[in-house]
Amino acid sequence: MSDNSGRSRIRYIPILALLALASAAASAAFCISRWDGFAERYRLEEHMEAYRDRKPGNVAIIPVVAYSSTYPVTVLRTVETDDRDSLHARIEAVLADPSEAEIADSIRSWIPEGTRLLGASEKNGYIFVDLSEEMRDAPDLAYEEIGRSLALWKDYKSVRFMIDGRLTEKRYSP
């Protein structure tokens, strides 16, 4: 009689190797997801520290959409609110230049430097944003950046863009 038990054990080696590989991949994915959480907590702590150094009521921590390469990412920006309403403060946060930490993380904005908010209003689920002349030749990603950032705040039907008071064909719908 021959003993085939050695051969049957060999059949299980690829299965065990595959299970070990799947387990390692799952562990790596878990660690990476936890790392993102730590990085996000660190960024939030930076903003909270800036908030504590200011007078309460004059500063807001606002999530906005920026880009890492061409991928949208959510970042937190600290902006002075003064007496502006929430809509104006949120758009000002999107228009703000990336912080040193954002630049170090290769996060950028597609909005042209020097773009100013001239006005903003909301009516019946539509948001109208009036921007300065610098936005005229901006890529579509710049308009998307503003629209996505406003979508983090509230539901709306569409954002319509104006440049120097004149309605453009640019719009963003979530």
C-alpha positions, 0 to 999 in steps of 0.5 A: 500500500502506498501512502498518498497523505504527503501529496494531499498535504501539498494540495493545501499549501497554495490555499494556505498561502492565498489565505495568508496573503488575503489576511496580510492585505486585509491587515494592511488596508485596516492599518492604512484606513486607521492612518488616514484617521490619525492624519485627519485627527491631526489636521482637526487638532491644528484647526482647533488650536487656531480656533482656541487662539482666536475670539470665539464667534469670529472663526469657523472651521469649514470642510472644503473640497480641494485636489490631490492631483486630480482627485477631490479630497476634503480638507478643513480650513479655518476662516474668520467669519466676522459678520458674514453669513454661512454661505459667504464664509463657506465660499471664502473658505474655498477661495482661500489659498492652500495652507502650508500643511495642504501644500506639503500634502500635495493638495492644490486648488484649481481656483485661480489665485486672487479670485474674490467673492463679489456676492452670493445668494440662495433662493429656492434651492439654487445658489448664485455665486458672483466671482471676480474676473480671475475666474473667467478662464478657470478650468471646470475643476475650479467650478466643481471645487466650489460646487462640491464644497457647498454640497458638503454643507447642504443639499441644493439643486444647482450652483450658478456662477457669475463673473463680475455680475454677469451670469455665465454658462458655468454651473454645478449640480450635485 
